[in-house]
Amino acid sequence: MTRRQKQIYDIIRRQLEAGQVAPSLREIAAEVGLTGIAHVQQCLKQLEARGYIRRAPRRARGIELVPRDNEVAQLKGMVNDLTAENARLVSVLKANGIAA
């Protein structure tokens, strides 16, 4: 990933993680100091080709992040932890006659 692609990826990531919609091409261009959107479009195509983002065709702000392998592993670990904790809580409730 080039420095410019990383900048653009980080802008998108920050905005999406903050619960906002993806930035527009013009917003991205302004934030990285570009006057036009052609270079932004090129970087987004490269990020999509490398599997970092997905773009919805013909949809304004239609950019989403693709979870990376380590993020997927972290999420699976969290799900497993929650499943184990849920099972433990159910057994406690059953032992105390609260749940059937």
Contact map, one row per residue, 1 for C-alpha under 8 A:
1110110000000000000000000000000000000000000000100000000000000000000000000000000000000000000000000000
1111110000000000000000000000000000000000000000000000000000000000000000000000000000000000000000000000
1111111000000000000000000000000000000000000000000000000000000000000000000000000000000000000000000000
0111111100000000000000000000000100000000001000000000000000000000000000000000000000000000000000000000
1111111110000000000000000000000000000000001100100000000000000000000000000000000000000000000000000000
1111111111000000000000000000000000000000000000000000000000000000000000000000000000000000000000000000
0011111111100000000000000000000100000000000000000000000000000000000000000000000000000000000000000000
0001111111110000000000000001000100000001001100000000000000000000000000000000000000000000000000000000
0000111111111000000000000000000000000000000000100000000000000000000000000000000000000000000000000000
0000011111111100000000000000000000000000000000000000000000000000000000000000000000000000000000000000
0000001111111110000000100001000000000000000000000000000000000000000000000000000000000000000000000000
0000000111111111000001100000000000000000000000000000000000000010000000000000000000000000000000000000
0000000011111111100000000000000000000000000000000000000000000000100000000000000000000000000000000000
0000000001111111110000000000000000000000000000000000000000000000000000000000000000000000000000000000
0000000000111111111111100000000000000000000000000000000000000000000000000000000000000000000000000000
0000000000011111111111000000000000000000000000000000000000000001000000000000000000000000000000000000
0000000000001111111100000000000000000000000000000000000000000000000000000000000000000000000000000000
0000000000000111111100000000000000000000000000000000000000000000000000000000000000000000000000000000
0000000000000011111110000000000000000000000000000000000000000000000000000000000000000000000000000000
0000000000000011111111000000000000000000000000000000000000000000000000000000000000000000000000000000
0000000000000011001111100000000000000000000000000000000000001000000000000000000000000000000000000000
0000000000010011000111110000000000000000000000000000000000001111000000000000000000000000000000000000
0000000000110010000011111011000000000000000000000000000000001000000000000000000000000000000000000000
0000000000000000000001111111000000000000000000000000000000011000000000000000000000000000000000000000
0000000000000000000000111111100000001001100000000000000000001000000000000000000000000000000000000000
0000000000000000000000011111110000011000000000000000000000000000000000000000000000000000000000000000
0000000000000000000000111111111000000000000000000000000000000000000000000000000000000000000000000000
0000000100100000000000111111111100000001000000000000000000000000000000000000000000000000000000000000
0000000000000000000000001111111111111001000000000000000000000000000000000000000000000000000000000000
0000000000000000000000000111111111100000000000000000000000000000000000000000000000000000000000000000
0000000000000000000000000011111111000000000000000000000000000000000000000000000000000000000000000000
0001001100000000000000000001111111000000000000000000000000000000000000000000000000000000000000000000
0000000000000000000000000000111111100000000000000000000000000000000000000000000000000000000000000000
0000000000000000000000000000111111111000000000000000000000000000000000000000000000000000000000000000
0000000000000000000000000000110011111000000000000000000000000000000000000000000000000000000000000000
0000000000000000000000000100100001111111000000000000000000000000000000000000000000000000000000000000
0000000000000000000000001100100001111111100000000000000000000000000000000000000000000000000000000000
0000000000000000000000000000000000011111110000000000000000000000000000000000000000000000000000000000
0000000000000000000000000000000000011111111000000000000000000000000000000000000000000000000000000000
0000000100000000000000001001100000011111111100000000000000000000000000000000000000000000000000000000
0000000000000000000000001000000000001111111110000000000000000000000000000000000000000000000000000000
0000000000000000000000000000000000000111111111000000000000000000000000000000000000000000000000000000
0001100100000000000000000000000000000011111111100000000000000000000000000000000000000000000000000000
0000100100000000000000000000000000000001111111110000100000000000000000000000000000000000000000000000
0000000000000000000000000000000000000000111111111000000000000000000000000000000000000000000000000000
0000000000000000000000000000000000000000011111111100000000000000000000000000000000000000000000000000
1000100010000000000000000000000000000000001111111111100000000000000000000000000000000000000000000000
0000000000000000000000000000000000000000000111111111111000000000000000000000000000000000000000000000
0000000000000000000000000000000000000000000011111111000000000000000000000000000000000000000000000000
0000000000000000000000000000000000000000000001111111000000000000000000000000000000000000000000000000
0000000000000000000000000000000000000000000000111111110000000000010000000000000000000000000000000000
0000000000000000000000000000000000000000000000111111110000000000111100000000000000000000000000000000
0000000000000000000000000000000000000000000100110011111000000011110000000000000000000000000000000000
0000000000000000000000000000000000000000000000010011111100000011110000000000000000000000000000000000
0000000000000000000000000000000000000000000000010000111110000111000000000000000000000000000000000000
0000000000000000000000000000000000000000000000000000011111100110000000000000000000000000000000000000
0000000000000000000000000000000000000000000000000000001111100100000000000000000000000000000000000000
0000000000000000000000000000000000000000000000000000000111110100000000000000000000000000000000000000
0000000000000000000000000000000000000000000000000000000111111100000000000000000000000000000000000000
0000000000000000000000010000000000000000000000000000000001111100000000000000000000000000000000000000
0000000000000000000011111000000000000000000000000000000000111110000000000000000000000000000000000000
0000000000000000000001000000000000000000000000000000001111111111000000000000000000000000000000000000
0000000000010000000001000000000000000000000000000000111100001111100000000000000000000000000000000000
0000000000000001000001000000000000000000000000000000111000000111110000000000000000000000000000000000
0000000000001000000000000000000000000000000000000001110000000011111000000000000000000000000000000000
0000000000000000000000000000000000000000000000000011110000000001111100000000000000000000000000000000
0000000000000000000000000000000000000000000000000001000000000000111110110000000000000000000000000000
0000000000000000000000000000000000000000000000000001000000000000011111110000000000000000000000000000
0000000000000000000000000000000000000000000000000000000000000000001111111000000000000000000000000000
0000000000000000000000000000000000000000000000000000000000000000000111111100000000000000000000000000
0000000000000000000000000000000000000000000000000000000000000000001111111110000000000000000000000000
0000000000000000000000000000000000000000000000000000000000000000001111111111000000000000000000000000
0000000000000000000000000000000000000000000000000000000000000000000011111111100000000000000000000000
0000000000000000000000000000000000000000000000000000000000000000000001111111110000000000000000000000
0000000000000000000000000000000000000000000000000000000000000000000000111111111000000000000000000000
0000000000000000000000000000000000000000000000000000000000000000000000011111111100000000000000000000
0000000000000000000000000000000000000000000000000000000000000000000000001111111110000000000000000000
0000000000000000000000000000000000000000000000000000000000000000000000000111111111000000000000000000
0000000000000000000000000000000000000000000000000000000000000000000000000011111111100000000000000000
0000000000000000000000000000000000000000000000000000000000000000000000000001111111110000000000000000
0000000000000000000000000000000000000000000000000000000000000000000000000000111111111000000000000000
0000000000000000000000000000000000000000000000000000000000000000000000000000011111111100000000000000
0000000000000000000000000000000000000000000000000000000000000000000000000000001111111110000000000000
0000000000000000000000000000000000000000000000000000000000000000000000000000000111111111000000000000
0000000000000000000000000000000000000000000000000000000000000000000000000000000011111111100000000000
0000000000000000000000000000000000000000000000000000000000000000000000000000000001111111110000000000
0000000000000000000000000000000000000000000000000000000000000000000000000000000000111111111000000000
0000000000000000000000000000000000000000000000000000000000000000000000000000000000011111111100000000
0000000000000000000000000000000000000000000000000000000000000000000000000000000000001111111110000000
0000000000000000000000000000000000000000000000000000000000000000000000000000000000000111111111000010
0000000000000000000000000000000000000000000000000000000000000000000000000000000000000011111111100000
0000000000000000000000000000000000000000000000000000000000000000000000000000000000000001111111110000
0000000000000000000000000000000000000000000000000000000000000000000000000000000000000000111111111110
0000000000000000000000000000000000000000000000000000000000000000000000000000000000000000011111111111
0000000000000000000000000000000000000000000000000000000000000000000000000000000000000000001111111100
0000000000000000000000000000000000000000000000000000000000000000000000000000000000000000000111111110
0000000000000000000000000000000000000000000000000000000000000000000000000000000000000000000011111111
0000000000000000000000000000000000000000000000000000000000000000000000000000000000000000000011111111
0000000000000000000000000000000000000000000000000000000000000000000000000000000000000000010011011111
0000000000000000000000000000000000000000000000000000000000000000000000000000000000000000000001001111
